[in-house]
């Protein structure tokens, strides 16, 4: 029930692991996961979705296959 969520800020949370592919169901304007151990799935569709986010601050880590 978070389909209306537009901003997701996870910075400095101590979270780790991959971002869920289900995030692609959201129309985010901002996604930040800087300074975390969160990784991005290498999935091409997910990477394209990330590139469509206006304000994106990443950890710089892509999940191992």
C-alpha positions in Angstrom: 0.0 0.0 0.0 2.9 2.4 -0.6 2.1 3.0 -4.3 1.9 6.7 -3.7 5.4 6.9 -2.2 7.5 9.4 -4.1 10.6 9.8 -1.9 12.6 7.0 -0.3 15.7 8.0 1.7 17.7 5.2 3.2 21.0 7.1 3.8 23.0 6.2 6.9 20.6 3.5 8.0 23.0 0.5 8.4 20.9 -1.4 5.9 22.5 -4.0 3.7 21.6 -6.4 0.9 19.9 -5.9 -2.5 17.2 -3.4 -3.3 14.0 -5.4 -4.1 13.0 -5.6 -7.7 9.4 -4.7 -6.6 10.6 -1.1 -6.1 10.0 -0.8 -9.9 6.3 -0.8 -9.1 6.8 2.7 -7.5 7.0 6.0 -9.3 9.7 7.4 -7.2 11.0 10.9 -7.6 13.8 10.5 -5.1 15.8 7.4 -4.0 18.9 7.7 -1.9 20.8 4.9 -0.4 24.2 6.6 0.0 26.4 5.5 2.8 24.8 2.0 3.2 25.7 -1.5 2.3 22.7 -1.7 -0.1 23.5 -3.0 -3.5 21.6 -2.6 -6.8 20.4 -5.6 -8.7 22.3 -5.9 -12.0 18.9 -6.6 -13.8 18.7 -4.5 -16.9 15.1 -3.4 -16.3 16.0 -2.4 -12.7 19.0 -0.4 -13.9 16.8 1.4 -16.5 14.3 2.1 -13.8 17.0 3.6 -11.6 18.1 5.9 -14.4 14.6 7.3 -14.6 14.6 8.6 -11.0 15.1 12.4 -10.8 17.1 12.5 -7.6 19.2 9.4 -7.2 22.1 9.0 -4.7 23.6 5.5 -4.8 25.9 3.4 -2.8 27.8 2.5 -6.0 27.6 -1.2 -5.3 26.0 -3.6 -7.8 24.9 -7.0 -6.3 27.0 -10.0 -7.2 25.1 -12.5 -9.5 
